[in-house]
């Protein structure tokens, strides 16, 4: 394939007190120590109980796995030295956002000042996957089409059933919390990169935002890198899950690119239609029905995911990601992070036990 589809992964972890299991501020000590080892690959986030990590540019899923495993391990070790733990989930099961401190930084002060309680309550943890393209023109073309598949991968990633000691009834409540921000969710179709750039320029000119990083959609052509950035997933509990979703996004881009080389393209559906599937994925995870817009009927989500695996099958071996893609079958068998959190809670009746489960699972395969 002419386009290389390089990868970058960003994950947001919660910092937890091992005694109370509450979210806790780490005064950026974890970030400061980690930067001595990984330079700018570990960053502070708006809330002090969050640590964000990001890989470098990876040429395949094997390299990406090594880097994200190492980052999880380093951050966990450094948290341990501070008497803390890290956990990977879309929301914390019971901590209240009102008690959490905001990181002192002009950018965060500005966001809180503008967005007020929507920003302060935005105590959520996501996964961002970047897939590299040789041009922004190609990136916007692929981004338009790949939007259709976002709810399918999102359903597999659901990992936030609890919020402030309540079972929300959603498999991903994280997305419901984030909906309060402007410029979130599934984006519209853009006819060209100029069309997209003009949209950004208009918003900057009219003081809606000062730069394109304040576009927080579920997928965006990145403002500074030649990548399509997938932002819809909850932060996955397991490294195996992170890698499965990374491989899925990469393979979808490669498949749509391959179709383009054959003068074919996938139908670009409207935001309004894709949003119906996103809502169902947030509510039911992989246990509900999604809509197949081609057939105009409801289809079992698991069946649609198997169809998606068939759709990308002919590019997976070229990308060298067969093992990572195969993990999707394990998720279909064992349930998503949300399903497993709910099972622990059902068995123990204890949110603390759910936190212990999350922090233990987060380190499987790290190092």
N, C-alpha and C positions, 0 to 999 in steps of 0.2 A: 504493500500500500504506500502511496506517495506521501500521505500525511502521517506523521509519526504517532499522534495521539499520546503525547507525554502526559504524565499525571502529577497532581499535587493533592495532598490530603490535609485538611485542617479539622481538628477535633477540639471540643470544649469540654473540660472536665469539672466536676464539682469537687470542692475541697471540704472534707468532712472531719468533724471531731470524732475520734474513735470511741469516746466514752458516751457522749450524748447522742451521737450520730447526726447532729444538726450540721447544717452548712456553717462554715466559719471563715472569717477573714484570715488570710495568711500574711497580711502586711507586705505582699509582693516579695517575701523572702524566697519563696519557691522559684519565682520567676528570676530573681537576681542570681540565685545559685545556678539555675539551669542555663542562664545565658552565658555563664563561664564555660559551659560544656558545649551547648548547641547554638551559641550566638543568638541571632534574632528568630530562631525557630520556636522559641517559647515566649509568650506574650501575656501581659495583663489584659483583663477584660473589664467591662464597665462595672460589674459587681466584684467586690474583693474576694468572693468565695468561688470565683471562676479562674481557671488557668486554660489558656488556649495554646495548642501546639500546631505546628505546620511543617510538613516535610519540605525538602527541596524539590527541584524538578526531577521526577523519576521517569526512567525510560520504559519501565514495564511494571507489572503488578508485583513481581518478586522484589524489586528494589523498593517499591512503595511499602510493602509489608515489612521489610527489614527496618526501614526508617520509622514507621509508625510504632512498631514494636519497641524499638529503642527509646523513642520519645515517651511512650507510656511508662516504660521501666524507669527511666531517669526521673521523670516527674514524680512517680510513686516513691522512689528511694529518697528524693529530696524532701517530699512531704513527710515521709517517715522520720527523717532527721528533725523535723519541726514538731514531731508528735502528732502528725495528721495523716489522713488517708485521702486517696482520690477515688472518684467513682464516675462511671460513664453511663448516663441515662439522659433522657430528654428533659425531665424535671426531677427535683428532689421530692421524695414521697410526702414529707410533712413540714419542712422548714417554711417559715413565713417570710415573704420578701421584705415586709416592713422592717424587719430586724437586721437586714443585710446592708453593709456599708458600700458606698459607691467609691470606686477608685478615683483618687485625685488626679485629674488630667483635664486640660482645657477642652479636649474633644468630648469627653463624657459629660463635663459640666454643661456644655452647650446643648448636647442631646437631651439631658435631663431638664434643662431650662425650657427647651422648646416642647418636648413631648410629655413633660410632667409625669403624672402617675403611670401613664402607659410605659414610660421608660423605666421608672423605679420598680415596677412590678414585672419587668421583662426578665425574670430570673429563670432562664431556660438555656439548654445546652444542645448544640447542633453539630452536624457533620457537614463540611463543605468539600466537594470534590471538584478539582479543576481538570479539564481535559484540553490539551493544547491543540491549536490549529495553526496552519501556515498563514492564514489571513483572517482579518476580522470579517471580511465579506462572507467567507465560507462559514465562519463561526455563527453568524446571525441566521444564515440559511438553515444550518443544522439545528440551532436552538429553537427555531419556529416549529420544526417537525417533532423534535424529541419531547416537546412539552406534553404530548399525548401520553407518553409512557411514565411521566413523573409519579402519578398516583400509584402505579403498580409497584414501583421500587419503594415508594414511601410506605405503602402498606406493609411491606416486608420489614421496614426499619422502625415501625412504631414501638416506642420504648418510654412512654410517659403517661401511664394510666392514672397516676395519683397527683393530687395538688392540695397542699395545706391540709394533710390528714384526711382527705376525702378520696373515695373511689369515684372518679369523674364520670365513669360510664364510657369514656373515650379510650381508645388504644393509644392515641397521641393527643394529649391535652396541650402539649407544647405549642402546636400550631395554632390552637385557639387563643393562647396567651399572646402569641406574636401577631395575630390578626389585628391587634389594637394599633400597631404601627402603620404609618402611611407607606405606600409603595411596597406592599408585601403581597404574597400569594402568587398565583399563576399570572405571568405577564401576557399582554396582547401580542398579536403577530406584528412584526415590523417588516415592511416590504424590502428594506435594504439597510445596510449599515448607516447610510446617510440619514435615512428615516429615523433610526435609533439615535444617532448623534444629534440630530436636530431636536428630538424630544428632550435629550439631556441638556442641550444648550438653552432651550426655552425655560426649563425648570430652574436652571442656574440664573438666567437673566431676570426671571421674575421672583427671585429670592425664595423659591420653594426649598432649595437646598444649595449648599455651596460647592459640592462636588458629587460625582456619580457614585461614590461609595455609599451614599445615602439612598441608593436604590437597593431594597432588601428583598427582591423577588425570590421565588423558589428556583429560578434559573436566570442567569444574566450573562451577557457577554461582558467579561471583566473590563472595568474602566482603564486598567493600566497594562494588563498582560493579554497576550493573544490566546485567551482561554475561554471556554464556556464553563461557567461555575454553577454546579448543582448544589442548591442550598436547602432542599426540601426535607432531608432526612433528620430524624432525631439522632442524637449522638448514640451510636450502637454500644451495647454492653461489651460485646466480644470483638477482638481484633478480627476474627474470622468473618464476622458480620460486616465490619467496616470494609474489609477487602472484597467481599462478595458484591457490595453495593458499588464500590469503586470500579470493579471489573464490569458490572452491568452497565454503568454509565459510559465507560470507555467503549464497550462493545456496541452499544446503541449508536454512539457517534460514528464508529467505524462502519457499521452496517448502513447507516443513512448516507454516509459519504460514498460507500460502494454503489448504492443505488443511484446517487447523483452522477457517478462516472458512467453509469449505464443509461443516463438521461431519464431516470425515473425518480420519483420522490413519494414520500409518505404523505398522506393528507394532513394538512395543518388545520386542526379543529379550533373552534373559538374558545376563548377563555371561559365563557359562560358554561360551555359543555364540560370542559376538563375540570372545572371547579366542582361539578356534581360528583365526579369520581374522587376528587381530593377529599371532599367532605365524607364520603362513604369510607375511604381508606382511614381517615382520622378516627372515625367512630368505631369501625368494626375490624380494622387491621386486615389480616388475610382471611377472616372468617365471614366476610360479607359478600355481597355481589357488587361488581362494578358494571358499568354500562359499556357494551361494545357498540360504539357509534356507527361502525360500518354495518353491522347486522341490525342496529336499532333495537337491541334487547339487553336485558340483564343477564350477566354471565357470572358464574362462581369465580371469585377473585383468584383462587388457586389455579383454576383452569386457564385464566387469562395470563397468569405468570408463566405457566408451562408453555403457552403459545408464544409468549415473549422470548423464552429460552430457545424455542424452535426458530424464531425470527432471526436471532443473532447467531445461531449455531455455526454458520459458514464463515464467520470472521474470528471466532474465539481462538482457534488453534494458531492462526497467524499472529494474534496478539500474545499468545503464550499464557492465557489466563484460564484455561480449562478447569484447573483445580479450584480456583477461586469461585468460578461460576457454579461449579457442582455443589458448592456449599448451600446454594439456594434450596436444594432439595432437603437439606438438614433443617433449615428454618421452617420449611413447609411441614416437616415431620415433628419438630420439637416446639414449634411456636415461636413467635417474635419475642423480643425483650419484654414487651408489655404483657404478653401471655404468661411468661415465666415469672415476672414480678407478681402478677395477680395470683398465680398458683402458690407462691411463697406466702403471700398474705392470707390466702384462704386456709392454708395449712397451719399458720402460726398465729394469725390475728394480730400480728405485731409489725408496725411500720419499721421499727428498728431492725427487725430480722430482714426486711426487704432491703434496707440500706446495706446491711452486712453482706447479703447475697450479691448486690450490685458491686460493692467494692472488691469482693473476692473474684467475681467473674471478669472484672475489668483487667485483672493482671494475668489471666490465662494466656500463655504464649508470649508474654511481654519479656523483653530482654535482648 
